[in-house]
Amino acid sequence: MTTFLKSNDALGITNRGNPAESGLCTLCQSDCVGRCEVWTSCLKGRELLYPRDFGQTIAGAINIAPEGVSYNSLRVMGYNYGAHNAPPSAAKGDALFTEVSLETSFGQKKKTVCRVPFMAGALGSTFIAAKYWDAMAAGCAICGVPIVIGENVVGVDRKSIIEGGRIKVSPEMDRRLETYLRYFDGYGAAIVQLNVEDTRNGVAEYIASKYRENVIIELKWGQGAKNIGGEIQVKDLEYADFLQARGYLVDPDCTKQEVREAFKNHAITGFARHSRLGYTNLNTWEEVRTDFLKQVKYLREIGFERISLKTGAYGMEALAMAIKLASEAELDLLTIDGAGGGTGMSPWDMMEHWGVPPILLHSKAYEYASILAASGQKVVDISFASGFARSSALFKGLALGAPFAKIICMGRAMMIPGFLGSNIEGVLKPANRAKVNGNWDTLPKSVTDHGSSAEEIFAGWYDVRNKIGAEAMKEIPFGAVAMWGMVDKLAAGLQQLMAGARKFTIGAIDRDDIASCNRETERETGLKFVTDIGDEKAKNILKQKF
């Protein structure tokens, strides 16, 4: 098993806990004082792409081919001549990496255009998403990044009103959408996800009545963190009663007298709320197809122009079904989430041992999409998810799935700016501390090393002010400014990698832009071994006589 280093002296970063493949700690805390790579990039932006203390240091990377099969066993290739979709400056030899366009789009009849090729994954009824939503949503909107409102938001909202089994009022759903749309400038999208309970509660109809022109509706088959329905934990008996009355499974059963007594005497300190499993009433893929196409048809009838599908780390049959049905139904996006990732509450043993790891699932997705395309069928635009947090990983995911992958979905990495910015805002604006859920009383040294005011601390402060104006800066959540810094770092890093591959647009990236670093990875992904790419061309050059 590959062991990932906890610190990087060259960049001046370190992980508080054990790092996962993405570089994030396995357990990411909202009150963390730093300094992992994503956390630090929220403050420093693209400066973090380079080793620290320029002019005083020299640096060398631990540049070895890792064992096993993962995104880290892929290598980004570079080329020393040529240019694909190059800007006019390239013809004069004046091209710069900053001229690489990161704009991407996905969809069928109505395209969703994004400034950068990554998005924030589903953040649903988990309380941490609700706490930091304003920062994350505003940040994604000003960066031109899509964000997904996950499952069960309406159902767990104490202030929502459901009559006759249908939602009539949902203040929390309204808040989430309106926060994003307040800063939305035509790039990105708000995506609302539906699970079994959402479908029964009439969430789609509610969204269609108020927001359908600005929202993509998403059907959910699963996620990479678990192969059961959505879960949250509650510490309040009254809230547990509320959720059970809403039709959720609450475990242990809070209607039982012995359970209530156990809670009163602190033998039980909390309850888990569970969602229903989808498609348990269907037994064949043909039945799934009929039901799925019926759902899509209904969503179109009530006014949704754009529809997407999210599927999890199931086996190959389910993966093929997702690609086939999303393509047949002419959906706008299919997100394929590999095992291991998660932003909400998932059984830890399940997270470690269930499902298909990301690179294996994504490699088969490319293979199956290629089979569909070879038969003359149009393939749905695809997003890969699970374990993406660095520019190199974004490039690898887009290349692995090319030409079908249009955008990469990130979960935890997109939440960290919200945590960090809110903690800083809570200190610098004490009156806002409760509102933004700030966790700090004072700024830690890891922050004051960058400055003592917001203008000093955030490298992207003035870029954000230039975009939204000085007046709007008075109200912008600091977490949104932190998001700008992280996106700036990811975007600049991606531009550099693309420029090195001589690819000046996202659509120009292809599978020859990445290579396998070991033969096992070559076998599982179908990507050539690193020294085999261009080997024949190299030998032909050597044979030339002038």
C-alpha positions, 0 to 999 in steps of 0.5 A: 500500500502506498504511503503518502508523505505528511509534509512538503518542506519545499512548499512549506505545507504539512498535514495535521492527520494522515494524508489520503491519495488526494493530499487531504487529511483522511479527517478534515476538521472545520477548525483546522489551523493548517497547513495542508496544500489546499488550506494554504492555497486559499491564502496564497493562491498560485504562489503555492505552485512554487517552492518557498523562499525563492532566491535562498533555496534550491529544491528537488522532488521525490520523483519516483514511480509509485507502486500500485494503480492510482491516479498517482501512478499516472504521469503528465507528459510534456512536448517540446514543440507544436501547439493544439488550438493555440492562440495567435501569439503562438505563430510568432513564438510568443505564447505564454501559459496564461493564454491557455483557455480553461473554459469548458462546457457540458450539456445537450441543447442548452450548454452549461459554460464554466470558467474552469473545468471543475465543480463542487460536488453534492453538499446536502443535508449534512450540517457542515454543508449548511453551516458553510454554504454561504461561503462555498456557494458565493465562492463557486459563483464568483469563480464560475464553478457549478455547485450541487445541492445534495439530497434531503435538504428539504426533508431535514429543514425544520422550517419547511412545510410539507402538505399532503406529502408535497413540499410547499415551503423550504427556506433552506433550499431557497437560501442555498439557491438564492445565495449562489444565484446572487453572485451567478454571472452566467458561468457555472450552474446550480444543480439540485439533486433528488433521492427517493425522499426528495422525489416523494416530497415533490422537490422537483416540482418545487424547484420547477415552480421557482427556479427551473430556468437557472437550475439543473436537476440531478437524479441520484443513483449513489456516491463513492462514500457508501452503497446505502442511502444518505445519512446524518447524525442528530443529537436532539431527541425533538429533532429525531422525532421530527425526522421520523415523522417526516418518514425517515428511518431513525436508528435507534427507533426514537418512538420506543420508550426504552430508547427515550429513557436511554437517551434521557440517561445518556446511555444513548447520545445521538440518532442516525437518520437514514434514507431509503435505498433506490430501485429495491423494487426492481429486479432487471436492468430492463425494469431500471431502464423503463423506470429511469426513462419515465423519470426523465420524461416527467422532469422534462414535462414539468419544465427542466431543460437540463438534467444530470445523473450521479452514480457511485462506485458500483460494479461494471453492470451499473456503470454501463447502465449509467452511461447507456441510459444517460446517453439514451435519455440525452442527459446533460451530464453524468458524474461517476464517483469512485470509492473512498470519497465523501463529504457527509456521514458514511460508515468508515469500514464501508468507505475503506472496503466497498466499491471500485477505486476511482482510477479503475472505475474511470478507466472502465467508464472511458472503455464503455463510452468508447464502445458506445461511441464506436456503435454510432451513439452519442455519449453523454458528457461525463464528470469524474469524481473522488480524490481530486484536489491538485492541478495534476489530478485534474489534468489526469482525470480530464485526459483519462476520460478524453474526449468524454470527460468535460469537467472534474467534480471535487468534494472536500477540497471545495469545502476547505476554503469555506472553513478557513475563510469563515474562521478568519472572518469570525476573528476579524469581524467578531460580530459575524462570528456566529453567523459564519460559524467561525471556530477561532478566537484569535488568528493562528500563526499559520495565518498571521504569517500572511498578514493581519488584515483580510487585504493582506491575508488573502492573495486574491482579495483585490482580484475579487474586489475588481470582479464584484466591486468595492461595495459588494466586498463589504458583504462577501463571505471571506470563505468566498475569497478563500475559494478564489485563492484556491481556484486561482492556484488550481487553474494556474497549475492546470494552465501550466501543465496544459501549456507543457503538453502544448494543449491550449484548450480543454478539448485538446487534451487527450489520452496521450497526454498522460502515461502509466508509471508501472506496467500494472497501471498500463494494463488496468487503464489502457494507457501506454507505459511512460517510455513507450509513448513516442518511442517509435517516433524517437527511433525513426528520428535516430534512423534519419540521415541528413 
